[in-house]
Amino acid sequence: MKWTRKRIENTIILAVCAAFLIFFNLKNGKDSAGGKGFRVITSTTPAMIEEMAYAIKNDRYAAITAWSPHWMNAELPIKYLKDPEKVFGEAENVHTIVRKGFDKDYPELAKFFRQFKWKTTDLDSLSLICYESDGDYGKGAREWLKRNPELQAAFLKGVRPQPGAKIKMVDIGFHNELATNAMLKILLEEHLKCEVSNVSTTIPIAFEALANGTQDVMVTVWLPNYHKNEFARIRDRVVDLGVNLPGAMMGIAVPEYAPVETIADLKKYRNEFEGKIIGNEPGQGILLLAEKAIEVYGLAGEDK
């Protein structure tokens, strides 16, 4: 494993989280191997991923909250457990949304964004390269474009430069979004001769900024469910240029070699998984869904 500054920082975070987990178990007087059910343990995304990597390195079992696209899917040999009750919902599609009048103001750029289409594995690889570049998204995006000339050509096919255009792209600051916007910024500025600014903000502000025209483009809108409420409030004031990435998903992931295929199967291997579903940062919606999955699939046992 390549030990970049980012990985060293994340290892420190993992150590802190591990200490917290030990304290949590002692405080509650429960031995993980002797309990009867599962619980969700909050952590951080880097620490969660490092714990899964540690488990795989040592041929152990671990269950984490996971989503695709994300660089963890390119880095780790994991699989998503089947969710027949659809607790985590159906597969999502990622849409490109622009302010009203954008296609009239910048027809060539609207064409570019309409034909910006890729797969989850493409974004997984971009996200991983940016992560391994110590958060230098521009450097990582440039390297990814170098490795994927066919995608770059497809995005730009038949699009003429639109010099003088000033494009404002908005996102909510997630790693995938920062990587995506960094890549698009390179193409827009260097090939289509535009001036591009990227703004990261909160979900409500991002959506309202598109609706009132202070921002131009958002390429990371998950529909029909994840951003359902936010999009419903503005859909009449923006233009949907279509799906740029199909098949995004959330769920519970385990190592590929784990003898479980569905979330319900976890019940039979409670001790091997130490009764834990390791989650990401507190307050994230996926943690609430993981808690619901424990209830729906009867994983609570006597620990709840």
N, C-alpha and C positions, 0 to 999 in steps of 0.2 A: 504494500500500500504506500502511495506517495504521501510523505508527511509534509504538507504545505502548512503555512502559518494558520490557515483556516482550520485544517484538521487538528492542529495542536490546540487551538482555542476550543474546538468542539470537544476534544478529549477532556479538557479541564471542566467544561460544562457537564460532561457525562459524569465525572467524578463527583461533582457537587450534587447532581441529581441522584446518584447512587447513594450518597450519604443521606439525602432526604428520604429515599425509599426505605433505607434501613431504619431511620428514625420513625417513619410512618408505621412500619410493621411493629416495632417495639412498643410504640405509644399505644397501639390498639391491641397489644397482647395477643397477636395472631401469628402462628407459624405458617408460612406460605405453603409448606408441603402438607400440612395437616388440615387445612381448611376444606370446605365443601363446595365453594363456588368461585366465580370470577368477579373481579372488580377492575375498573378502569383507573390507571395510574397516570396522572398528568406529569408532563415532563417538558422538554423543548424538542423541536423538530430535529436539530442536530444530535442531541443526546439519544433520542428515540432511535434514530438511524444507526448510531454507533452501537447501541445495545443490541440491535438486530445483527449488525456486522460481527459483533463479539460472539453472539450465539452461533452464527453460521460457522465462524472460524473454529469453534469448539464443538461442532456437531450437536448443539443443544437446540431446544425449541424456544421460540419466542413468538408472541402475537402483538402486532402493532396496528394502530390506525394508519391507513395509507391512502394515497390518492394518485391518480394518473391523469395527466402527465406530471412527472417529477423526476429529478435525477436519481432518486433512490431506485427507480425501476431499471435504470441502465447500469447501476453500480452493484446491486444486490440480486442474488438468485432467489427471488421471492415469488409467491403466487397469492392471488386474491381468493379468499374463501367464498364459495357460492352463497348467495343470499336469497333463497326462494321466497321469503316473505317480503322482499324488497324494502327492508328497513332503511337501507342506504339509497333507495330509489333506483330508477332506471339510469342507463348511461346518459351522460350529458353531452351536449354539443356546445362548443365555444364559438361565439358569434363576433363579428365585427360590426360595431355600431358607430354611426357618425351623426353629427349635428345636421339639422335640416339645411338644405342649400349647399352642402359640401360638394355633392357631385356636380352641381351647376358651376360652382366657383372653381373647382379643380377636377375637371373631367378625366384627365389622365391619371391623377392620383386615385380617383374613385375606381378606375379600371384596375390599377395596381392592387388596391385593397380587395377588390372582388375576386381577383385571381390569386390572392395570397391564401393558399390552402396547403395544409400539411397534415402529418399523422402524429399520434401521441409519441411514437418512438423518435420522431424527428425532434420534438421539443424535449423529450427526455435527454437526448444526446447533447443538445444545445445547453440545457440546464446543467448537465454534468460538467461540460467543458468550462462553463462560466464559474462553477463552484471550484473547480480545480485551478482556476486562474486567480484564486484568492479574492473573489468578488470583483475583479476587474472585468465588468460586463462587456465593455468595448473590445478588449483583447480577446475574450472568450468568443464573442459573437463573430469577430473577424476570422478566427481560426475555424469556427464551425462553417462559415461561408466558404472558406478555402476547401474544406473537406466535402462540401455538398454543392458543387457547381451546377448540378442538374436542377436542384430546387431553386437556386438563385436565378437560373435562366427561366424557369417556369414562372416565378413571381414577376419577373420583369418583361416577359414576352410581349412584344408589341406595344409597350408603354413608352411614350415619348417623354423626354424631360419637360418639367414645368418650372423653369427658373423663375425665381421671385416668389414662389409659393412659401408661405410660412405656416407650418403645421404644428398644432399642439396636440400631443398624445397624452392620455391620462391613464393611470392604473392605480391599484390599491396597495402597491408596494411589495407584493409577494415575489419570491425569487424567480419563479417562472416568468412573471410579467416583466420584471426588470430585464431579464435575458432576452425575451421576445422583442421588447421595445428597442433594446440596444442594437439588435440585429436589423430591425426595420429602419432604424435611424441611419445606419450605414448605407443601406440600399437607397433610401430616399435622398440622402444628402449627396452621396458620391455618384450615383447613377442617374437620379432624376433631378438633381440640382436644386433641391428644396432646402429650406432652413427648418430644422425640427427641434422642438423642445419637448421634454418628457416631464410630467408632473405626477408625483405619487401622493395620494391622499386617502381619505376614508371612503367606504362604499357609498354612503348617501351623497357626499360632496361630489364624488366622481360622476355619478349618474345625473345629478342636477346640473353639473357643469356642462355635460353634453346637451342636456335639454335646453339650457338657456344660451347655448352657443359660445360660452367662454372657452370651451375645449372642443377640439375637432373630432378626435377618433379615440375609440377604446376597442382593443382587439381581444379582450379577455372577459367577455360577458358569458357566463355559464347559464344555459337554458336547456330544458324548460323549468328546472326546479331551483337550482342554487341561488340564482339572482332573480327568481320569479317575482318577488314583491317589489324590489327596486325597479325592475324593468317595467312592470305593469303601471307604475306611477308616471312613467315618462314616454311610454311607447308611442303616443300620438305626437310627440314633439321631437322625435329622432327618426333616423332611417336605418333599418337593418340591412346591411349589405350581404348577409348570409353567413353560413357556417364556414369557419376557417379550419376548425379542428374537430372532427367527430369522435365520439367514443370516450370522452373523459369520464372518469368514475371515481368513487370513493368506496372504502370498505375496510375490512380487516385482512391483513396480510400475514403470512407465515413463511418459513423457509420452504423451498420447493420440495425438500425431502420429507417434510412433516407428513404423517399418515392421516391427515384430515383434509376433507374436500369442501365441507360446508361449515358455516358458523356453528351449527348445532353439534357437529362432531367434536368440538372443543370439550364438551362435557365429559367425554370418555377419557380425555387426556389432561384432566385438570392438574394433577400433580406435576406432570412433565412440563406444563406451561406455567407452573407455580401460581396458578389462579390469577394471572395478570394479563390484561390487555394494556400495553404501554401506549400512552397517547402523546399528543403534542401539547402546545401551549394551552393553559387554562382559558376557557371562554370560547374556544373554537366550536363551531357547530358539529363537526365530526365527532367530538367527544360526547355530545348529547346523543347522537345517533348510536354510538358504541354502547352507551348506557342502556338505550332502548333495546339494542340487540341482545344484551344480557338478559333483559326481561322477556322479550319475545321468544327467544330460543331456550329459555329455562336454564340459563347458566348461573343464576344467582346462588343456588344451593342454600346452605345455612349461613353464608357469610353476609347476606343482605338483610 
